Amino acid sequence: MADIVQLGARGEIVLPRKVRADLGLRAGDPLTVELDGESIVVRRKARRFAEYLEKVGRR
């Protein structure tokens, strides 16, 4: 089931806590935003490989 969020007065949206947690998003993380027809697609910007390794504890 999809979450429903509201568009704020300044154009901001708040991603649901579970979405942020599942993707490991933190305040300040860069995201990409693009249009796909009538849809808005938000993706986490690819992280540097070294940051990924640090996150998974292989460094």
mmCIF file of the N, C-alpha and C atoms, coordinates in Angstrom:
data_MODEL
# 
_entry.id   MODEL 
# 
loop_
_atom_site.group_PDB 
_atom_site.id 
_atom_site.type_symbol 
_atom_site.label_atom_id 
_atom_site.label_alt_id 
_atom_site.label_comp_id 
_atom_site.label_asym_id 
_atom_site.label_entity_id 
_atom_site.label_seq_id 
_atom_site.pdbx_PDB_ins_code 
_atom_site.Cartn_x 
_atom_site.Cartn_y 
_atom_site.Cartn_z 
_atom_site.occupancy 
_atom_site.B_iso_or_equiv 
_atom_site.pdbx_formal_charge 
_atom_site.auth_seq_id 
_atom_site.auth_comp_id 
_atom_site.auth_asym_id 
_atom_site.auth_atom_id 
_atom_site.pdbx_PDB_model_num 
ATOM 1   N N  . MET A 1 1  ? 0.841  -1.182 0.000   1.00 0.00 ? 1  MET A N  1 
ATOM 2   C CA . MET A 1 1  ? 0.000  0.000  0.000   1.00 0.00 ? 1  MET A CA 1 
ATOM 3   C C  . MET A 1 1  ? 0.888  1.248  0.000   1.00 0.00 ? 1  MET A C  1 
ATOM 4   N N  . ALA A 1 2  ? 0.551  2.195  -0.811  1.00 0.00 ? 2  ALA A N  1 
ATOM 5   C CA . ALA A 1 2  ? 1.333  3.422  -0.919  1.00 0.00 ? 2  ALA A CA 1 
ATOM 6   C C  . ALA A 1 2  ? 0.992  4.380  0.217   1.00 0.00 ? 2  ALA A C  1 
ATOM 7   N N  . ASP A 1 3  ? 2.005  5.108  0.682   1.00 0.00 ? 3  ASP A N  1 
ATOM 8   C CA . ASP A 1 3  ? 1.786  6.157  1.670   1.00 0.00 ? 3  ASP A CA 1 
ATOM 9   C C  . ASP A 1 3  ? 1.313  7.406  0.950   1.00 0.00 ? 3  ASP A C  1 
ATOM 10  N N  . ILE A 1 4  ? 0.520  8.205  1.632   1.00 0.00 ? 4  ILE A N  1 
ATOM 11  C CA . ILE A 1 4  ? 0.076  9.485  1.088   1.00 0.00 ? 4  ILE A CA 1 
ATOM 12  C C  . ILE A 1 4  ? 0.792  10.583 1.846   1.00 0.00 ? 4  ILE A C  1 
ATOM 13  N N  . VAL A 1 5  ? 1.441  11.484 1.112   1.00 0.00 ? 5  VAL A N  1 
ATOM 14  C CA . VAL A 1 5  ? 2.116  12.633 1.716   1.00 0.00 ? 5  VAL A CA 1 
ATOM 15  C C  . VAL A 1 5  ? 1.515  13.894 1.119   1.00 0.00 ? 5  VAL A C  1 
ATOM 16  N N  . GLN A 1 6  ? 1.681  15.002 1.816   1.00 0.00 ? 6  GLN A N  1 
ATOM 17  C CA . GLN A 1 6  ? 1.148  16.272 1.328   1.00 0.00 ? 6  GLN A CA 1 
ATOM 18  C C  . GLN A 1 6  ? 2.276  17.189 0.900   1.00 0.00 ? 6  GLN A C  1 
ATOM 19  N N  . LEU A 1 7  ? 1.988  17.993 -0.085  1.00 0.00 ? 7  LEU A N  1 
ATOM 20  C CA . LEU A 1 7  ? 2.924  18.998 -0.555  1.00 0.00 ? 7  LEU A CA 1 
ATOM 21  C C  . LEU A 1 7  ? 2.821  20.217 0.349   1.00 0.00 ? 7  LEU A C  1 
ATOM 22  N N  . GLY A 1 8  ? 3.957  20.639 0.906   1.00 0.00 ? 8  GLY A N  1 
ATOM 23  C CA . GLY A 1 8  ? 3.977  21.793 1.790   1.00 0.00 ? 8  GLY A CA 1 
ATOM 24  C C  . GLY A 1 8  ? 3.900  23.099 1.018   1.00 0.00 ? 8  GLY A C  1 
ATOM 25  N N  . ALA A 1 9  ? 3.734  24.185 1.737   1.00 0.00 ? 9  ALA A N  1 
ATOM 26  C CA . ALA A 1 9  ? 3.581  25.512 1.135   1.00 0.00 ? 9  ALA A CA 1 
ATOM 27  C C  . ALA A 1 9  ? 4.791  25.908 0.291   1.00 0.00 ? 9  ALA A C  1 
ATOM 28  N N  . ARG A 1 10 ? 5.973  25.419 0.656   1.00 0.00 ? 10 ARG A N  1 
ATOM 29  C CA . ARG A 1 10 ? 7.189  25.756 -0.096  1.00 0.00 ? 10 ARG A CA 1 
ATOM 30  C C  . ARG A 1 10 ? 7.576  24.656 -1.082  1.00 0.00 ? 10 ARG A C  1 
ATOM 31  N N  . GLY A 1 11 ? 6.686  23.699 -1.326  1.00 0.00 ? 11 GLY A N  1 
ATOM 32  C CA . GLY A 1 11 ? 6.948  22.647 -2.297  1.00 0.00 ? 11 GLY A CA 1 
ATOM 33  C C  . GLY A 1 11 ? 7.639  21.428 -1.724  1.00 0.00 ? 11 GLY A C  1 
ATOM 34  N N  . GLU A 1 12 ? 7.802  21.354 -0.407  1.00 0.00 ? 12 GLU A N  1 
ATOM 35  C CA . GLU A 1 12 ? 8.513  20.220 0.188   1.00 0.00 ? 12 GLU A CA 1 
ATOM 36  C C  . GLU A 1 12 ? 7.540  19.079 0.508   1.00 0.00 ? 12 GLU A C  1 
ATOM 37  N N  . ILE A 1 13 ? 8.098  17.872 0.510   1.00 0.00 ? 13 ILE A N  1 
ATOM 38  C CA . ILE A 1 13 ? 7.376  16.692 0.984   1.00 0.00 ? 13 ILE A CA 1 
ATOM 39  C C  . ILE A 1 13 ? 8.229  16.034 2.056   1.00 0.00 ? 13 ILE A C  1 
ATOM 40  N N  . VAL A 1 14 ? 7.586  15.283 2.926   1.00 0.00 ? 14 VAL A N  1 
ATOM 41  C CA . VAL A 1 14 ? 8.308  14.530 3.952   1.00 0.00 ? 14 VAL A CA 1 
ATOM 42  C C  . VAL A 1 14 ? 8.170  13.057 3.611   1.00 0.00 ? 14 VAL A C  1 
ATOM 43  N N  . LEU A 1 15 ? 9.296  12.394 3.434   1.00 0.00 ? 15 LEU A N  1 
ATOM 44  C CA . LEU A 1 15 ? 9.264  10.960 3.163   1.00 0.00 ? 15 LEU A CA 1 
ATOM 45  C C  . LEU A 1 15 ? 8.907  10.224 4.447   1.00 0.00 ? 15 LEU A C  1 
ATOM 46  N N  . PRO A 1 16 ? 8.034  9.236  4.363   1.00 0.00 ? 16 PRO A N  1 
ATOM 47  C CA . PRO A 1 16 ? 7.668  8.480  5.559   1.00 0.00 ? 16 PRO A CA 1 
ATOM 48  C C  . PRO A 1 16 ? 8.894  7.847  6.230   1.00 0.00 ? 16 PRO A C  1 
ATOM 49  N N  . ARG A 1 17 ? 8.847  7.743  7.547   1.00 0.00 ? 17 ARG A N  1 
ATOM 50  C CA . ARG A 1 17 ? 9.958  7.210  8.344   1.00 0.00 ? 17 ARG A CA 1 
ATOM 51  C C  . ARG A 1 17 ? 10.412 5.846  7.851   1.00 0.00 ? 17 ARG A C  1 
ATOM 52  N N  . LYS A 1 18 ? 9.465  4.958  7.535   1.00 0.00 ? 18 LYS A N  1 
ATOM 53  C CA . LYS A 1 18 ? 9.826  3.608  7.089   1.00 0.00 ? 18 LYS A CA 1 
ATOM 54  C C  . LYS A 1 18 ? 10.599 3.652  5.773   1.00 0.00 ? 18 LYS A C  1 
ATOM 55  N N  . VAL A 1 19 ? 10.201 4.526  4.866   1.00 0.00 ? 19 VAL A N  1 
ATOM 56  C CA . VAL A 1 19 ? 10.912 4.664  3.588   1.00 0.00 ? 19 VAL A CA 1 
ATOM 57  C C  . VAL A 1 19 ? 12.340 5.129  3.843   1.00 0.00 ? 19 VAL A C  1 
ATOM 58  N N  . ARG A 1 20 ? 12.496 6.153  4.691   1.00 0.00 ? 20 ARG A N  1 
ATOM 59  C CA . ARG A 1 20 ? 13.835 6.656  5.007   1.00 0.00 ? 20 ARG A CA 1 
ATOM 60  C C  . ARG A 1 20 ? 14.679 5.573  5.658   1.00 0.00 ? 20 ARG A C  1 
ATOM 61  N N  . ALA A 1 21 ? 14.095 4.836  6.582   1.00 0.00 ? 21 ALA A N  1 
ATOM 62  C CA . ALA A 1 21 ? 14.835 3.781  7.288   1.00 0.00 ? 21 ALA A CA 1 
ATOM 63  C C  . ALA A 1 21 ? 15.218 2.646  6.336   1.00 0.00 ? 21 ALA A C  1 
ATOM 64  N N  . ASP A 1 22 ? 14.279 2.214  5.519   1.00 0.00 ? 22 ASP A N  1 
ATOM 65  C CA . ASP A 1 22 ? 14.550 1.098  4.596   1.00 0.00 ? 22 ASP A CA 1 
ATOM 66  C C  . ASP A 1 22 ? 15.651 1.435  3.590   1.00 0.00 ? 22 ASP A C  1 
ATOM 67  N N  . LEU A 1 23 ? 15.727 2.711  3.191   1.00 0.00 ? 23 LEU A N  1 
ATOM 68  C CA . LEU A 1 23 ? 16.752 3.128  2.230   1.00 0.00 ? 23 LEU A CA 1 
ATOM 69  C C  . LEU A 1 23 ? 18.001 3.686  2.892   1.00 0.00 ? 23 LEU A C  1 
ATOM 70  N N  . GLY A 1 24 ? 17.985 3.789  4.215   1.00 0.00 ? 24 GLY A N  1 
ATOM 71  C CA . GLY A 1 24 ? 19.141 4.321  4.931   1.00 0.00 ? 24 GLY A CA 1 
ATOM 72  C C  . GLY A 1 24 ? 19.359 5.804  4.673   1.00 0.00 ? 24 GLY A C  1 
ATOM 73  N N  . LEU A 1 25 ? 18.285 6.542  4.452   1.00 0.00 ? 25 LEU A N  1 
ATOM 74  C CA . LEU A 1 25 ? 18.393 7.969  4.167   1.00 0.00 ? 25 LEU A CA 1 
ATOM 75  C C  . LEU A 1 25 ? 18.541 8.773  5.449   1.00 0.00 ? 25 LEU A C  1 
ATOM 76  N N  . ARG A 1 26 ? 19.378 9.810  5.371   1.00 0.00 ? 26 ARG A N  1 
ATOM 77  C CA . ARG A 1 26 ? 19.574 10.725 6.496   1.00 0.00 ? 26 ARG A CA 1 
ATOM 78  C C  . ARG A 1 26 ? 19.389 12.153 5.993   1.00 0.00 ? 26 ARG A C  1 
ATOM 79  N N  . ALA A 1 27 ? 19.167 13.065 6.908   1.00 0.00 ? 27 ALA A N  1 
ATOM 80  C CA . ALA A 1 27 ? 19.034 14.483 6.540   1.00 0.00 ? 27 ALA A CA 1 
ATOM 81  C C  . ALA A 1 27 ? 20.269 14.910 5.768   1.00 0.00 ? 27 ALA A C  1 
ATOM 82  N N  . GLY A 1 28 ? 20.059 15.597 4.675   1.00 0.00 ? 28 GLY A N  1 
ATOM 83  C CA . GLY A 1 28 ? 21.170 16.083 3.868   1.00 0.00 ? 28 GLY A CA 1 
ATOM 84  C C  . GLY A 1 28 ? 21.598 15.143 2.752   1.00 0.00 ? 28 GLY A C  1 
ATOM 85  N N  . ASP A 1 29 ? 21.099 13.908 2.731   1.00 0.00 ? 29 ASP A N  1 
ATOM 86  C CA . ASP A 1 29 ? 21.452 12.981 1.653   1.00 0.00 ? 29 ASP A CA 1 
ATOM 87  C C  . ASP A 1 29 ? 20.937 13.519 0.317   1.00 0.00 ? 29 ASP A C  1 
ATOM 88  N N  . PRO A 1 30 ? 21.749 13.455 -0.733  1.00 0.00 ? 30 PRO A N  1 
ATOM 89  C CA . PRO A 1 30 ? 21.298 13.944 -2.042  1.00 0.00 ? 30 PRO A CA 1 
ATOM 90  C C  . PRO A 1 30 ? 20.332 12.954 -2.688  1.00 0.00 ? 30 PRO A C  1 
ATOM 91  N N  . LEU A 1 31 ? 19.290 13.494 -3.288  1.00 0.00 ? 31 LEU A N  1 
ATOM 92  C CA . LEU A 1 31 ? 18.295 12.701 -4.012  1.00 0.00 ? 31 LEU A CA 1 
ATOM 93  C C  . LEU A 1 31 ? 18.147 13.289 -5.404  1.00 0.00 ? 31 LEU A C  1 
ATOM 94  N N  . THR A 1 32 ? 17.790 12.448 -6.364  1.00 0.00 ? 32 THR A N  1 
ATOM 95  C CA . THR A 1 32 ? 17.477 12.949 -7.698  1.00 0.00 ? 32 THR A CA 1 
ATOM 96  C C  . THR A 1 32 ? 15.957 12.933 -7.850  1.00 0.00 ? 32 THR A C  1 
ATOM 97  N N  . VAL A 1 33 ? 15.444 13.910 -8.586  1.00 0.00 ? 33 VAL A N  1 
ATOM 98  C CA . VAL A 1 33 ? 14.005 14.024 -8.834  1.00 0.00 ? 33 VAL A CA 1 
ATOM 99  C C  . VAL A 1 33 ? 13.808 14.173 -10.331 1.00 0.00 ? 33 VAL A C  1 
ATOM 100 N N  . GLU A 1 34 ? 12.930 13.349 -10.896 1.00 0.00 ? 34 GLU A N  1 
ATOM 101 C CA . GLU A 1 34 ? 12.645 13.451 -12.324 1.00 0.00 ? 34 GLU A CA 1 
ATOM 102 C C  . GLU A 1 34 ? 11.183 13.129 -12.580 1.00 0.00 ? 34 GLU A C  1 
ATOM 103 N N  . LEU A 1 35 ? 10.699 13.586 -13.707 1.00 0.00 ? 35 LEU A N  1 
ATOM 104 C CA . LEU A 1 35 ? 9.333  13.303 -14.115 1.00 0.00 ? 35 LEU A CA 1 
ATOM 105 C C  . LEU A 1 35 ? 9.318  12.092 -15.031 1.00 0.00 ? 35 LEU A C  1 
ATOM 106 N N  . ASP A 1 36 ? 8.289  11.262 -14.862 1.00 0.00 ? 36 ASP A N  1 
ATOM 107 C CA . ASP A 1 36 ? 8.058  10.112 -15.733 1.00 0.00 ? 36 ASP A CA 1 
ATOM 108 C C  . ASP A 1 36 ? 6.575  10.139 -16.084 1.00 0.00 ? 36 ASP A C  1 
ATOM 109 N N  . GLY A 1 37 ? 6.250  10.854 -17.131 1.00 0.00 ? 37 GLY A N  1 
ATOM 110 C CA . GLY A 1 37 ? 4.837  11.045 -17.479 1.00 0.00 ? 37 GLY A CA 1 
ATOM 111 C C  . GLY A 1 37 ? 4.158  11.866 -16.397 1.00 0.00 ? 37 GLY A C  1 
ATOM 112 N N  . GLU A 1 38 ? 3.156  11.283 -15.749 1.00 0.00 ? 38 GLU A N  1 
ATOM 113 C CA . GLU A 1 38 ? 2.415  11.950 -14.675 1.00 0.00 ? 38 GLU A CA 1 
ATOM 114 C C  . GLU A 1 38 ? 2.982  11.622 -13.296 1.00 0.00 ? 38 GLU A C  1 
ATOM 115 N N  . SER A 1 39 ? 4.106  10.936 -13.242 1.00 0.00 ? 39 SER A N  1 
ATOM 116 C CA . SER A 1 39 ? 4.683  10.508 -11.968 1.00 0.00 ? 39 SER A CA 1 
ATOM 117 C C  . SER A 1 39 ? 5.947  11.295 -11.643 1.00 0.00 ? 39 SER A C  1 
ATOM 118 N N  . ILE A 1 40 ? 6.213  11.436 -10.363 1.00 0.00 ? 40 ILE A N  1 
ATOM 119 C CA . ILE A 1 40 ? 7.452  12.024 -9.872  1.00 0.00 ? 40 ILE A CA 1 
ATOM 120 C C  . ILE A 1 40 ? 8.292  10.882 -9.323  1.00 0.00 ? 40 ILE A C  1 
ATOM 121 N N  . VAL A 1 41 ? 9.512  10.740 -9.807  1.00 0.00 ? 41 VAL A N  1 
ATOM 122 C CA . VAL A 1 41 ? 10.395 9.665  -9.364  1.00 0.00 ? 41 VAL A CA 1 
ATOM 123 C C  . VAL A 1 41 ? 11.518 10.283 -8.536  1.00 0.00 ? 41 VAL A C  1 
ATOM 124 N N  . VAL A 1 42 ? 11.641 9.819  -7.297  1.00 0.00 ? 42 VAL A N  1 
ATOM 125 C CA . VAL A 1 42 ? 12.694 10.295 -6.398  1.00 0.00 ? 42 VAL A CA 1 
ATOM 126 C C  . VAL A 1 42 ? 13.615 9.117  -6.116  1.00 0.00 ? 42 VAL A C  1 
ATOM 127 N N  . ARG A 1 43 ? 14.907 9.320  -6.355  1.00 0.00 ? 43 ARG A N  1 
ATOM 128 C CA . ARG A 1 43 ? 15.889 8.251  -6.123  1.00 0.00 ? 43 ARG A CA 1 
ATOM 129 C C  . ARG A 1 43 ? 17.034 8.776  -5.270  1.00 0.00 ? 43 ARG A C  1 
ATOM 130 N N  . ARG A 1 44 ? 17.577 7.884  -4.471  1.00 0.00 ? 44 ARG A N  1 
ATOM 131 C CA . ARG A 1 44 ? 18.796 8.226  -3.730  1.00 0.00 ? 44 ARG A CA 1 
ATOM 132 C C  . ARG A 1 44 ? 19.919 8.328  -4.746  1.00 0.00 ? 44 ARG A C  1 
ATOM 133 N N  . LYS A 1 45 ? 20.683 9.400  -4.683  1.00 0.00 ? 45 LYS A N  1 
ATOM 134 C CA . LYS A 1 45 ? 21.833 9.547  -5.573  1.00 0.00 ? 45 LYS A CA 1 
ATOM 135 C C  . LYS A 1 45 ? 22.855 8.481  -5.205  1.00 0.00 ? 45 LYS A C  1 
ATOM 136 N N  . ALA A 1 46 ? 23.466 7.874  -6.201  1.00 0.00 ? 46 ALA A N  1 
ATOM 137 C CA . ALA A 1 46 ? 24.442 6.821  -5.957  1.00 0.00 ? 46 ALA A CA 1 
ATOM 138 C C  . ALA A 1 46 ? 25.555 7.325  -5.053  1.00 0.00 ? 46 ALA A C  1 
ATOM 139 N N  . ARG A 1 47 ? 25.868 6.548  -4.057  1.00 0.00 ? 47 ARG A N  1 
ATOM 140 C CA . ARG A 1 47 ? 26.937 6.906  -3.135  1.00 0.00 ? 47 ARG A CA 1 
ATOM 141 C C  . ARG A 1 47 ? 28.265 6.416  -3.673  1.00 0.00 ? 47 ARG A C  1 
ATOM 142 N N  . ARG A 1 48 ? 29.312 7.012  -3.183  1.00 0.00 ? 48 ARG A N  1 
ATOM 143 C CA . ARG A 1 48 ? 30.643 6.546  -3.560  1.00 0.00 ? 48 ARG A CA 1 
ATOM 144 C C  . ARG A 1 48 ? 30.854 5.142  -3.015  1.00 0.00 ? 48 ARG A C  1 
ATOM 145 N N  . PHE A 1 49 ? 31.591 4.339  -3.726  1.00 0.00 ? 49 PHE A N  1 
ATOM 146 C CA . PHE A 1 49 ? 31.798 2.946  -3.346  1.00 0.00 ? 49 PHE A CA 1 
ATOM 147 C C  . PHE A 1 49 ? 32.445 2.829  -1.971  1.00 0.00 ? 49 PHE A C  1 
ATOM 148 N N  . ALA A 1 50 ? 33.359 3.707  -1.642  1.00 0.00 ? 50 ALA A N  1 
ATOM 149 C CA . ALA A 1 50 ? 34.016 3.665  -0.330  1.00 0.00 ? 50 ALA A CA 1 
ATOM 150 C C  . ALA A 1 50 ? 33.007 3.897  0.792   1.00 0.00 ? 50 ALA A C  1 
ATOM 151 N N  . GLU A 1 51 ? 32.056 4.793  0.573   1.00 0.00 ? 51 GLU A N  1 
ATOM 152 C CA . GLU A 1 51 ? 31.019 5.032  1.579   1.00 0.00 ? 51 GLU A CA 1 
ATOM 153 C C  . GLU A 1 51 ? 30.152 3.797  1.743   1.00 0.00 ? 51 GLU A C  1 
ATOM 154 N N  . TYR A 1 52 ? 29.871 3.117  0.630   1.00 0.00 ? 52 TYR A N  1 
ATOM 155 C CA . TYR A 1 52 ? 29.094 1.883  0.691   1.00 0.00 ? 52 TYR A CA 1 
ATOM 156 C C  . TYR A 1 52 ? 29.826 0.818  1.513   1.00 0.00 ? 52 TYR A C  1 
ATOM 157 N N  . LEU A 1 53 ? 31.108 0.640  1.236   1.00 0.00 ? 53 LEU A N  1 
ATOM 158 C CA . LEU A 1 53 ? 31.877 -0.363 1.973   1.00 0.00 ? 53 LEU A CA 1 
ATOM 159 C C  . LEU A 1 53 ? 31.914 -0.044 3.466   1.00 0.00 ? 53 LEU A C  1 
ATOM 160 N N  . GLU A 1 54 ? 32.039 1.233  3.785   1.00 0.00 ? 54 GLU A N  1 
ATOM 161 C CA . GLU A 1 54 ? 32.058 1.631  5.185   1.00 0.00 ? 54 GLU A CA 1 
ATOM 162 C C  . GLU A 1 54 ? 30.725 1.288  5.853   1.00 0.00 ? 54 GLU A C  1 
ATOM 163 N N  . LYS A 1 55 ? 29.641 1.513  5.137   1.00 0.00 ? 55 LYS A N  1 
ATOM 164 C CA . LYS A 1 55 ? 28.321 1.239  5.693   1.00 0.00 ? 55 LYS A CA 1 
ATOM 165 C C  . LYS A 1 55 ? 28.132 -0.258 5.969   1.00 0.00 ? 55 LYS A C  1 
ATOM 166 N N  . VAL A 1 56 ? 28.605 -1.100 5.085   1.00 0.00 ? 56 VAL A N  1 
ATOM 167 C CA . VAL A 1 56 ? 28.426 -2.537 5.276   1.00 0.00 ? 56 VAL A CA 1 
ATOM 168 C C  . VAL A 1 56 ? 29.526 -3.159 6.116   1.00 0.00 ? 56 VAL A C  1 
ATOM 169 N N  . GLY A 1 57 ? 30.435 -2.331 6.618   1.00 0.00 ? 57 GLY A N  1 
ATOM 170 C CA . GLY A 1 57 ? 31.458 -2.810 7.550   1.00 0.00 ? 57 GLY A CA 1 
ATOM 171 C C  . GLY A 1 57 ? 32.600 -3.570 6.925   1.00 0.00 ? 57 GLY A C  1 
ATOM 172 N N  . ARG A 1 58 ? 32.936 -3.304 5.689   1.00 0.00 ? 58 ARG A N  1 
ATOM 173 C CA . ARG A 1 58 ? 34.029 -4.025 5.025   1.00 0.00 ? 58 ARG A CA 1 
ATOM 174 C C  . ARG A 1 58 ? 35.263 -3.188 4.867   1.00 0.00 ? 58 ARG A C  1 
ATOM 175 N N  . ARG A 1 59 ? 35.368 -2.164 5.611   1.00 0.00 ? 59 ARG A N  1 
ATOM 176 C CA . ARG A 1 59 ? 36.521 -1.301 5.484   1.00 0.00 ? 59 ARG A CA 1 
ATOM 177 C C  . ARG A 1 59 ? 37.279 -1.246 6.770   1.00 0.00 ? 59 ARG A C  1 
# 
